[in-house]
Amino acid sequence: MPVKIDPKLHQERKPSWIRVRLPNNPVFWDTKGLIDDLKLVTVCEEAQCPNRWECWGQGTATLMIAGDRCTRACGFCAVDTRRPLPLEADEPDRVAEAVSRMKLNHVVITAVARDDLPDGGACHFANVIYKVRERNPQTVIEVLVPDFIGRDDSLWIVVEAAPAIFNHNLETVERLTPVVRSKAEYWRSLKVLLTAREMSEKMGRRCATKSGIMLGLGEREDEVLKAMDDLRDHRVTVLTLGQYLRPSPKHLPVVEYIEPATFDRYREIALEKGFRHVASGPLVRSSYHAADFKPELDPLA
């Protein structure tokens, strides 16, 4: 029987701990101007990230490549779903220029799902990584990738470009995956993470793997703990846990606002299970304070 989330369970009123500060730092506006000038897209804006004021105020951003139109229509995501436009050949150079001008020590590069492309956009990902490293050899490069429909050849292209951190989000527990993640599969995502780790080993490289889970969609605690175990069984060592926030009335409802104390407890449990780094809190997102994790400390384990 298909899993459904009852819209009547939607919690309209946000609790006091869900608060976002409005920008008052001139660096925020400088960053916005730079991104606009280079005609780049950020997941910060496209996904309506609640931390964009803070991150941009610190001169950091997560850059989204391959356009702003996704081929999937996930129930939680604010990114537009339409027929994508062709890839822009000069985008790798523009991203590298942005990283240079922002003087980033750590950059997160993500993308919309491009199921319309034979390689899912993997070659474009790799080209961006190569250009960023060429211009910014000291910058730690983290990628947050789609599942490429599980194609190993596409994964190989991205891993071969040698990102320091390979991130692919599980997003939710196994039971809720069919309704939360359009076209995605729980076990396929786990396989993507393990395969990326194993590929990096075959190449003699150290590539940490990372994943994230949203809470508040109706998952049970035992399901969250099982998802943690499944990620560890697939050798993931970096985990983010955050509160799902509904982008609009047409998206999935928030079933529950998780209290900060529960996020703290989940963090301690995750560390006990063997994760090397855990960011857990109501406003945590995949790339929130991403530079706090030092990939050189993550063993190939």
Residue frames as qw, qx, qy, qz and C-alpha x, y, z in Angstrom:
[[0.000, 0.888, 0.459, 0.000, 0.00, 0.00, 0.00],
 [0.392, 0.580, -0.045, 0.713, 1.44, 3.44, -0.96],
 [0.402, -0.410, -0.449, 0.685, 2.65, 5.59, 1.92],
 [0.039, 0.759, 0.310, 0.571, 0.81, 8.90, 2.33],
 [0.261, -0.110, -0.445, 0.849, 1.36, 11.86, 4.60],
 [0.057, -0.748, -0.661, -0.003, -1.92, 13.22, 5.90],
 [0.206, 0.497, 0.050, 0.842, -2.10, 16.99, 5.13],
 [0.506, -0.754, -0.249, -0.336, -4.30, 17.40, 8.22],
 [0.797, -0.420, -0.176, 0.397, -1.21, 16.69, 10.29],
 [0.460, 0.535, -0.023, 0.709, 0.49, 19.82, 9.00],
 [0.444, -0.625, -0.344, 0.543, 1.84, 21.98, 11.82],
 [0.294, 0.837, 0.228, 0.401, 1.22, 25.54, 10.62],
 [0.280, -0.942, 0.116, -0.141, 2.66, 27.36, 13.61],
 [0.667, 0.407, -0.465, 0.415, 6.46, 27.35, 13.80],
 [0.695, -0.601, -0.295, 0.263, 7.96, 26.95, 17.28],
 [0.183, -0.968, 0.113, 0.130, 10.16, 29.55, 18.91],
 [0.599, -0.472, 0.498, 0.414, 13.40, 27.72, 18.04],
 [0.574, 0.417, 0.513, 0.482, 12.76, 28.08, 14.29],
 [0.000, -0.939, -0.092, 0.333, 14.07, 31.60, 13.88],
 [0.697, 0.323, 0.233, 0.596, 16.04, 33.15, 11.06],
 [0.238, -0.677, -0.048, 0.695, 17.95, 36.38, 11.33],
 [0.525, 0.825, 0.201, 0.053, 17.55, 38.87, 8.50],
 [0.727, 0.220, -0.005, 0.650, 20.74, 40.08, 6.80],
 [0.149, -0.985, -0.044, 0.071, 22.52, 43.08, 8.29],
 [0.620, -0.447, 0.402, 0.504, 26.06, 42.26, 7.19],
 [0.361, 0.757, -0.248, -0.484, 27.43, 44.10, 4.12],
 [0.148, -0.349, 0.883, 0.277, 29.32, 40.94, 3.16],
 [0.502, 0.372, 0.764, -0.163, 25.94, 39.32, 2.47],
 [0.469, 0.806, 0.167, -0.320, 25.11, 41.91, -0.15],
 [0.047, 0.697, -0.621, -0.356, 28.62, 41.72, -1.62],
 [0.347, -0.085, 0.928, 0.107, 28.22, 37.97, -2.03],
 [0.513, 0.590, 0.585, -0.218, 24.80, 38.35, -3.61],
 [0.313, 0.850, -0.155, -0.395, 26.18, 40.93, -6.02],
 [0.112, -0.514, 0.796, 0.298, 29.08, 38.69, -7.00],
 [0.428, 0.170, 0.888, 0.009, 26.81, 35.70, -7.66],
 [0.470, 0.751, 0.361, -0.292, 24.43, 37.84, -9.71],
 [0.137, 0.806, -0.396, -0.419, 27.35, 39.33, -11.64],
 [0.092, -0.358, 0.892, 0.259, 28.67, 35.89, -12.60],
 [0.707, 0.075, -0.292, -0.639, 25.15, 34.66, -13.42],
 [0.240, 0.132, -0.947, 0.171, 25.41, 31.73, -11.02],
 [0.692, -0.433, -0.328, -0.476, 22.69, 29.79, -9.22],
 [0.004, 0.337, -0.790, 0.513, 22.89, 28.95, -5.53],
 [0.446, -0.351, -0.820, -0.076, 20.98, 26.24, -3.72],
 [0.147, -0.209, -0.510, 0.821, 20.83, 28.78, -0.90],
 [0.343, 0.211, 0.009, -0.915, 18.17, 30.71, -2.81],
 [0.502, 0.037, -0.671, -0.544, 16.64, 27.99, -4.98],
 [0.520, -0.253, -0.812, 0.077, 15.96, 25.72, -2.01],
 [0.369, -0.758, -0.093, -0.530, 15.02, 28.64, 0.27],
 [0.670, -0.061, -0.576, 0.464, 17.69, 27.64, 2.79],
 [0.395, -0.878, -0.258, -0.076, 16.98, 29.27, 6.18],
 [0.663, -0.543, 0.071, 0.510, 20.71, 29.82, 6.77],
 [0.603, 0.536, 0.223, 0.548, 21.52, 31.79, 3.65],
 [0.095, -0.960, 0.027, -0.263, 21.63, 35.09, 5.56],
 [0.664, -0.670, 0.306, 0.126, 24.23, 33.67, 7.95],
 [0.816, 0.021, 0.387, 0.430, 26.32, 31.85, 5.36],
 [0.456, 0.711, 0.212, 0.492, 26.33, 34.69, 2.86],
 [0.263, -0.953, 0.076, -0.134, 27.17, 37.09, 5.67],
 [0.678, -0.541, 0.426, 0.258, 30.32, 35.02, 6.15],
 [0.252, 0.683, -0.513, -0.455, 31.10, 35.12, 2.43],
 [0.212, -0.133, 0.958, 0.140, 30.26, 31.48, 1.74],
 [0.690, 0.276, 0.014, -0.669, 27.68, 29.80, -0.50],
 [0.590, 0.024, 0.799, 0.112, 26.72, 26.47, -2.01],
 [0.270, 0.449, -0.408, -0.747, 26.83, 26.77, -5.78],
 [0.707, 0.278, 0.621, -0.193, 24.28, 24.88, -7.87],
 [0.017, -0.389, 0.640, 0.663, 25.37, 23.93, -11.37],
 [0.096, 0.172, 0.913, 0.356, 23.60, 22.56, -14.45],
 [0.231, -0.418, -0.442, -0.759, 20.77, 25.09, -14.32],
 [0.253, -0.077, 0.545, -0.796, 17.87, 25.83, -12.00],
 [0.777, 0.057, -0.131, -0.614, 15.36, 23.35, -13.48],
 [0.328, -0.289, 0.888, -0.142, 15.17, 19.83, -12.11],
 [0.462, 0.050, -0.729, -0.503, 13.86, 16.75, -13.91],
 [0.348, -0.293, -0.869, 0.191, 12.34, 15.41, -10.69],
 [0.345, -0.574, -0.125, -0.732, 9.53, 16.71, -8.51],
 [0.421, -0.107, -0.785, 0.442, 10.42, 15.68, -4.98],
 [0.333, -0.734, -0.557, -0.200, 7.72, 16.45, -2.45],
 [0.523, -0.685, -0.220, 0.457, 10.00, 18.47, -0.17],
 [0.528, -0.137, 0.237, 0.804, 12.03, 20.51, -2.64],
 [0.171, 0.809, 0.223, -0.516, 11.51, 24.12, -3.71],
 [0.178, -0.362, 0.590, 0.699, 13.65, 23.85, -6.87],
 [0.595, 0.434, -0.058, -0.674, 11.64, 24.34, -10.07],
 [0.562, 0.038, 0.812, 0.153, 10.62, 21.24, -12.04],
 [0.575, 0.713, 0.027, -0.400, 10.57, 21.92, -15.79],
 [0.875, 0.386, 0.077, 0.281, 12.34, 20.82, -18.95],
 [0.531, -0.619, 0.140, 0.562, 15.97, 21.83, -18.32],
 [0.386, 0.887, -0.181, -0.175, 17.90, 24.19, -20.54],
 [0.843, 0.363, -0.267, 0.293, 21.15, 23.09, -22.23],
 [0.709, -0.499, -0.081, 0.491, 24.29, 23.06, -20.10],
 [0.159, 0.980, -0.117, -0.004, 26.37, 26.26, -20.21],
 [0.857, 0.278, -0.206, 0.381, 29.89, 25.52, -21.43],
 [0.266, 0.579, -0.332, 0.696, 31.41, 28.45, -19.55],
 [0.659, -0.669, -0.102, -0.329, 29.79, 27.63, -16.19],
 [0.872, -0.227, -0.200, 0.385, 32.87, 25.77, -14.84],
 [0.445, 0.310, -0.104, 0.834, 34.97, 28.90, -15.42],
 [0.276, -0.646, -0.072, -0.708, 32.37, 31.13, -13.75],
 [0.817, -0.538, -0.195, -0.064, 32.17, 28.86, -10.71],
 [0.777, -0.041, -0.169, 0.605, 35.97, 28.82, -10.41],
 [0.178, 0.495, -0.018, 0.850, 35.99, 32.61, -10.66],
 [0.537, -0.676, -0.144, -0.483, 33.39, 32.89, -7.90],
 [0.873, -0.383, -0.199, 0.230, 35.38, 30.61, -5.58],
 [0.604, 0.176, -0.101, 0.771, 38.48, 32.71, -6.25],
 [0.030, -0.563, -0.040, -0.825, 36.79, 36.07, -5.70],
 [0.675, -0.623, -0.133, -0.371, 35.08, 34.85, -2.52],
 [0.121, 0.582, -0.720, 0.358, 38.40, 33.42, -1.27],
 [0.878, -0.280, -0.002, -0.389, 36.70, 30.20, -0.17],
 [0.155, -0.490, 0.850, -0.118, 38.61, 27.61, 1.82],
 [0.290, 0.159, 0.940, -0.086, 35.73, 25.14, 1.38],
 [0.430, 0.196, -0.257, -0.843, 33.20, 25.09, -1.45],
 [0.506, 0.212, 0.813, -0.194, 30.12, 22.92, -1.86],
 [0.276, 0.247, -0.533, -0.761, 29.07, 22.22, -5.45],
 [0.467, 0.257, 0.800, -0.275, 25.65, 20.72, -6.02],
 [0.154, 0.086, -0.608, -0.774, 23.28, 20.33, -8.97],
 [0.734, 0.134, 0.149, -0.649, 19.73, 19.69, -9.99],
 [0.662, 0.037, 0.744, 0.081, 18.90, 16.17, -11.16],
 [0.362, 0.561, -0.395, -0.631, 19.53, 15.99, -14.91],
 [0.665, 0.070, 0.742, -0.050, 17.91, 12.69, -15.87],
 [0.634, 0.730, 0.102, -0.235, 17.57, 14.12, -19.38],
 [0.220, 0.782, -0.572, -0.112, 21.32, 13.78, -19.97],
 [0.861, 0.172, -0.477, -0.032, 22.98, 10.44, -20.83],
 [0.550, 0.138, -0.617, 0.545, 25.47, 10.81, -17.95],
 [0.432, -0.738, -0.506, 0.113, 23.11, 12.68, -15.61],
 [0.005, -0.970, 0.089, -0.225, 25.43, 15.69, -15.75],
 [0.846, -0.427, 0.079, 0.308, 28.47, 13.83, -14.36],
 [0.659, 0.284, 0.130, 0.684, 30.92, 15.21, -16.92],
 [0.013, -0.811, -0.086, -0.578, 29.74, 18.74, -16.17],
 [0.695, -0.719, 0.009, -0.016, 30.28, 18.09, -12.45],
 [0.842, -0.156, 0.126, 0.500, 33.81, 16.88, -13.17],
 [0.440, 0.564, 0.137, 0.685, 34.60, 19.87, -15.38],
 [0.290, -0.875, -0.027, -0.386, 33.54, 22.22, -12.58],
 [0.812, -0.547, 0.084, 0.184, 35.72, 20.36, -10.06],
 [0.764, 0.135, 0.149, 0.613, 38.75, 20.51, -12.37],
 [0.217, 0.715, 0.113, 0.655, 38.32, 24.22, -13.06],
 [0.497, -0.838, -0.007, -0.224, 37.82, 25.11, -9.40],
 [0.845, -0.399, 0.125, 0.334, 40.94, 23.16, -8.40],
 [0.641, 0.393, 0.147, 0.643, 42.97, 24.71, -11.21],
 [0.031, 0.759, 0.027, 0.649, 42.15, 28.23, -10.02],
 [0.485, -0.661, 0.281, -0.499, 41.97, 27.41, -6.29],
 [0.646, 0.215, -0.726, 0.092, 44.31, 24.50, -5.44],
 [0.087, 0.151, -0.743, 0.646, 44.00, 25.01, -1.67],
 [0.580, -0.114, 0.085, -0.802, 40.18, 24.97, -1.62],
 [0.281, 0.034, 0.944, -0.170, 38.47, 21.88, -0.19],
 [0.442, 0.057, -0.463, -0.766, 35.92, 20.72, -2.77],
 [0.355, 0.151, 0.848, -0.364, 32.74, 19.03, -1.58],
 [0.313, -0.042, -0.603, -0.733, 30.13, 17.76, -4.03],
 [0.472, 0.192, 0.657, -0.556, 26.47, 17.12, -3.25],
 [0.162, 0.168, -0.747, -0.623, 25.28, 14.93, -6.10],
 [0.803, 0.047, 0.004, -0.595, 22.03, 13.34, -7.33],
 [0.770, -0.210, 0.600, -0.057, 21.93, 9.55, -7.60],
 [0.188, 0.482, -0.669, -0.534, 22.62, 9.46, -11.38],
 [0.878, 0.066, -0.122, -0.457, 19.94, 6.72, -11.41],
 [0.845, -0.358, 0.398, 0.008, 22.59, 4.46, -9.94],
 [0.797, 0.581, -0.113, 0.124, 24.88, 4.54, -13.01],
 [0.774, -0.459, 0.127, 0.418, 28.37, 3.49, -11.98],
 [0.602, 0.341, 0.225, 0.686, 29.96, 5.06, -15.05],
 [0.036, -0.848, -0.129, -0.512, 28.60, 8.47, -14.05],
 [0.668, -0.742, 0.028, 0.048, 29.74, 8.00, -10.45],
 [0.819, -0.084, 0.147, 0.548, 33.21, 7.08, -11.66],
 [0.373, 0.641, 0.156, 0.653, 33.48, 10.32, -13.64],
 [0.308, -0.875, -0.002, -0.374, 32.71, 12.42, -10.56],
 [0.806, -0.558, 0.125, 0.150, 34.89, 10.42, -8.15],
 [0.788, 0.205, 0.132, 0.565, 37.78, 10.44, -10.63],
 [0.167, 0.799, 0.027, 0.577, 37.74, 14.25, -10.47],
 [0.565, -0.040, -0.566, 0.599, 38.78, 13.75, -6.81],
 [0.344, -0.731, -0.042, -0.588, 36.41, 15.79, -4.65],
 [0.079, 0.345, -0.754, 0.553, 37.50, 15.73, -1.00],
 [0.358, 0.145, 0.728, -0.566, 33.95, 15.00, 0.19],
 [0.246, -0.144, -0.760, -0.584, 31.26, 13.08, -1.70],
 [0.296, 0.162, 0.584, -0.739, 27.78, 13.93, -0.39],
 [0.355, -0.202, -0.685, -0.604, 24.51, 12.32, -1.42],
 [0.371, -0.183, 0.460, -0.786, 21.48, 12.80, 0.78],
 [0.051, -0.225, -0.973, 0.020, 19.29, 9.94, 1.95],
 [0.242, -0.327, -0.192, -0.893, 16.74, 12.69, 2.83],
 [0.683, -0.301, 0.158, -0.647, 14.35, 10.48, 4.79],
 [0.513, -0.233, 0.807, -0.177, 13.74, 7.01, 6.22],
 [0.091, -0.029, 0.907, 0.410, 13.07, 3.98, 4.05],
 [0.195, 0.533, 0.807, -0.161, 9.28, 3.89, 4.59],
 [0.177, 0.824, 0.250, -0.476, 8.77, 7.51, 3.52],
 [0.300, -0.339, 0.539, 0.711, 11.16, 7.52, 0.56],
 [0.277, 0.395, 0.762, 0.432, 8.53, 6.77, -2.13],
 [0.023, 0.880, 0.472, 0.049, 6.42, 9.82, -1.22],
 [0.308, -0.840, 0.059, 0.443, 9.25, 12.19, -0.28],
 [0.215, -0.551, 0.569, 0.571, 11.76, 11.57, -3.10],
 [0.750, 0.546, 0.055, -0.369, 10.48, 11.41, -6.66],
 [0.793, 0.517, -0.322, -0.017, 12.16, 8.62, -8.68],
 [0.056, 0.620, -0.717, 0.313, 14.67, 7.95, -5.92],
 [0.881, -0.195, -0.420, -0.098, 15.21, 4.68, -4.09],
 [0.578, -0.767, 0.248, -0.129, 16.43, 4.27, -0.52],
 [0.859, -0.254, 0.361, 0.258, 18.78, 1.36, -1.16],
 [0.666, 0.590, 0.141, 0.434, 20.02, 2.84, -4.41],
 [0.039, -0.931, 0.173, -0.318, 21.13, 5.96, -2.56],
 [0.706, -0.600, 0.374, 0.029, 22.99, 3.82, -0.03],
 [0.872, 0.157, 0.311, 0.344, 24.67, 1.93, -2.86],
 [0.395, 0.840, -0.001, 0.373, 25.72, 5.23, -4.49],
 [0.325, -0.874, 0.311, -0.186, 27.46, 6.27, -1.26],
 [0.818, -0.345, 0.441, 0.136, 29.25, 2.96, -0.79],
 [0.794, 0.445, 0.253, 0.328, 30.25, 2.75, -4.44],
 [0.202, 0.925, -0.135, 0.292, 31.75, 6.24, -4.34],
 [0.524, -0.730, 0.434, -0.059, 33.82, 5.30, -1.29],
 [0.864, -0.069, 0.457, 0.198, 35.01, 2.07, -2.91],
 [0.643, 0.694, 0.128, 0.298, 35.84, 3.79, -6.18],
 [0.037, -0.938, 0.286, -0.193, 37.98, 6.35, -4.38],
 [0.702, -0.502, 0.502, 0.054, 39.89, 3.52, -2.72],
 [0.852, 0.294, 0.352, 0.252, 40.52, 1.82, -6.06],
 [0.424, 0.829, -0.017, 0.364, 42.01, 5.11, -7.25],
 [0.656, -0.054, -0.363, 0.659, 44.20, 5.30, -4.12],
 [0.014, -0.480, 0.021, -0.877, 42.44, 8.44, -2.91],
 [0.118, -0.304, -0.739, 0.590, 40.81, 9.59, 0.32],
 [0.261, -0.313, -0.346, -0.845, 37.23, 10.67, -0.31],
 [0.160, 0.129, 0.744, -0.636, 34.95, 11.05, 2.70],
 [0.208, -0.396, -0.725, -0.524, 31.29, 10.20, 2.18],
 [0.107, 0.120, 0.435, -0.886, 28.48, 12.22, 3.71],
 [0.185, -0.445, -0.757, -0.442, 24.69, 12.11, 3.82],
 [0.163, -0.070, 0.337, -0.925, 21.76, 13.98, 5.35],
 [0.162, -0.452, -0.874, -0.076, 18.30, 13.25, 6.70],
 [0.258, -0.366, -0.028, -0.894, 15.34, 15.61, 7.18],
 [0.123, -0.262, -0.880, 0.378, 13.18, 15.13, 10.27],
 [0.261, 0.314, 0.327, -0.852, 9.56, 16.08, 10.85],
 [0.432, 0.149, -0.561, -0.691, 7.94, 14.24, 7.95],
 [0.852, -0.173, -0.010, -0.494, 6.32, 11.60, 10.14],
 [0.627, 0.304, -0.700, 0.158, 9.28, 9.26, 10.66],
 [0.804, -0.578, -0.106, -0.088, 9.54, 7.21, 13.86],
 [0.277, -0.816, 0.507, -0.008, 12.63, 7.24, 16.06],
 [0.777, -0.164, 0.593, 0.133, 13.41, 3.58, 15.37],
 [0.714, 0.621, 0.263, 0.185, 13.36, 4.39, 11.65],
 [0.118, 0.949, -0.272, 0.106, 15.83, 7.24, 12.11],
 [0.521, -0.600, 0.607, 0.020, 18.17, 4.99, 14.07],
 [0.831, 0.184, 0.503, 0.147, 17.89, 2.29, 11.39],
 [0.526, 0.837, 0.024, 0.148, 18.76, 4.86, 8.71],
 [0.182, -0.856, 0.483, -0.041, 21.86, 5.75, 10.74],
 [0.713, -0.270, 0.642, 0.075, 22.81, 2.07, 10.91],
 [0.774, 0.514, 0.345, 0.129, 22.23, 1.63, 7.18],
 [0.291, 0.929, -0.201, 0.106, 24.48, 4.61, 6.43],
 [0.374, -0.693, 0.616, -0.013, 27.24, 3.25, 8.68],
 [0.819, 0.043, 0.568, 0.070, 26.88, -0.18, 7.07],
 [0.665, 0.660, 0.224, 0.268, 27.56, 1.61, 3.78],
 [0.684, -0.104, -0.053, 0.720, 30.63, 3.31, 5.28],
 [0.048, 0.806, 0.159, 0.568, 29.28, 6.85, 5.50],
 [0.576, -0.221, -0.462, 0.637, 31.11, 8.83, 8.19],
 [0.017, -0.062, -0.133, 0.989, 29.62, 12.33, 8.01],
 [0.076, -0.564, -0.815, -0.111, 25.95, 12.96, 8.83],
 [0.110, -0.100, 0.103, -0.983, 23.63, 15.97, 8.89],
 [0.113, -0.528, -0.839, 0.063, 20.22, 16.01, 10.57],
 [0.037, 0.018, 0.040, -0.998, 17.84, 18.94, 10.14],
 [0.359, 0.453, 0.620, -0.530, 14.21, 19.97, 10.41],
 [0.232, 0.395, 0.689, 0.562, 12.08, 19.76, 7.27],
 [0.125, 0.495, 0.248, -0.823, 10.47, 23.14, 6.53],
 [0.501, 0.568, 0.648, 0.081, 7.63, 23.31, 4.02],
 [0.289, -0.060, 0.296, 0.909, 8.59, 25.58, 1.08],
 [0.348, -0.020, -0.226, -0.910, 4.97, 26.20, 0.00],
 [0.682, 0.023, 0.428, -0.592, 1.43, 24.86, 0.46],
 [0.833, 0.361, -0.271, -0.319, 1.88, 22.55, -2.54],
 [0.374, 0.442, -0.789, 0.207, 4.74, 20.72, -0.84],
 [0.622, -0.259, -0.731, 0.106, 4.59, 17.97, 1.77],
 [0.429, -0.814, -0.055, -0.387, 3.30, 19.11, 5.16],
 [0.133, 0.437, -0.720, 0.522, 5.40, 19.33, 8.29],
 [0.691, -0.375, -0.597, -0.157, 4.08, 16.57, 10.53],
 [0.683, -0.661, -0.213, 0.226, 6.17, 17.50, 13.55],
 [0.181, 0.853, -0.339, 0.352, 8.67, 20.11, 14.69],
 [0.847, -0.120, -0.409, 0.317, 11.50, 18.24, 16.39],
 [0.407, -0.913, 0.027, 0.014, 12.76, 19.83, 19.61],
 [0.274, 0.797, -0.509, 0.173, 16.43, 20.92, 19.81],
 [0.518, -0.491, 0.661, -0.232, 17.04, 18.47, 22.66],
 [0.910, 0.190, 0.360, -0.086, 16.05, 15.58, 20.39],
 [0.629, 0.734, -0.220, 0.131, 18.49, 16.76, 17.73],
 [0.116, -0.738, 0.618, -0.247, 21.20, 16.88, 20.40],
 [0.749, -0.223, 0.592, -0.197, 20.36, 13.34, 21.49],
 [0.878, 0.461, 0.130, -0.009, 20.41, 12.09, 17.91],
 [0.341, 0.819, -0.435, 0.156, 23.85, 13.65, 17.47],
 [0.380, -0.561, 0.699, -0.231, 25.22, 11.76, 20.47],
 [0.869, 0.090, 0.462, -0.150, 23.68, 8.50, 19.24],
 [0.738, 0.670, -0.080, 0.023, 25.15, 9.01, 15.76],
 [0.103, 0.775, -0.595, 0.187, 28.62, 9.62, 17.18],
 [0.614, -0.331, 0.680, -0.227, 28.31, 6.47, 19.28],
 [0.883, 0.341, 0.304, -0.106, 27.42, 4.56, 16.10],
 [0.730, -0.114, 0.376, 0.559, 30.72, 5.61, 14.57],
 [0.380, 0.850, 0.209, 0.301, 30.06, 8.74, 12.52],
 [0.606, -0.009, -0.148, 0.781, 33.15, 10.95, 12.59],
 [0.002, -0.061, -0.076, 0.995, 31.29, 14.23, 12.27],
 [0.038, -0.596, -0.796, -0.094, 27.60, 15.00, 12.93],
 [0.086, -0.051, 0.055, -0.993, 25.76, 18.30, 12.49],
 [0.215, -0.475, -0.848, -0.099, 22.31, 18.03, 14.06],
 [0.008, -0.353, -0.375, 0.857, 19.84, 20.82, 14.72],
 [0.413, 0.662, 0.538, -0.318, 16.56, 22.39, 13.54],
 [0.369, 0.869, -0.071, -0.321, 18.21, 24.68, 10.97],
 [0.408, -0.433, 0.708, 0.381, 21.02, 22.35, 9.89],
 [0.775, 0.566, -0.006, -0.279, 21.20, 21.68, 6.16],
 [0.951, 0.173, 0.040, 0.252, 23.59, 19.56, 4.09],
 [0.595, 0.458, -0.112, 0.651, 26.14, 22.30, 3.58],
 [0.348, -0.896, -0.012, -0.277, 25.61, 24.23, 6.83],
 [0.385, -0.779, 0.494, -0.025, 29.04, 24.89, 8.38],
 [0.959, 0.269, -0.090, 0.014, 30.40, 22.29, 5.95],
 [0.437, 0.668, -0.470, 0.376, 33.95, 23.50, 6.54],
 [0.560, -0.613, 0.422, -0.364, 33.76, 22.35, 10.18],
 [0.958, -0.060, 0.279, 0.037, 34.53, 18.82, 8.99],
 [0.009, 0.747, -0.600, -0.286, 38.15, 18.24, 8.01],
 [0.924, 0.264, -0.145, -0.236, 38.23, 15.45, 5.42],
 [0.440, 0.548, -0.677, 0.218, 41.89, 14.66, 6.09],
 [0.316, -0.336, 0.719, -0.519, 40.79, 13.32, 9.49],
 [0.857, 0.109, 0.184, -0.469, 38.37, 10.81, 7.95],
 [0.299, -0.355, 0.857, 0.222, 40.03, 7.40, 7.45],
 [0.566, 0.157, -0.592, -0.553, 39.06, 5.10, 4.62],
 [0.108, -0.044, 0.923, -0.368, 36.95, 2.94, 6.93]]
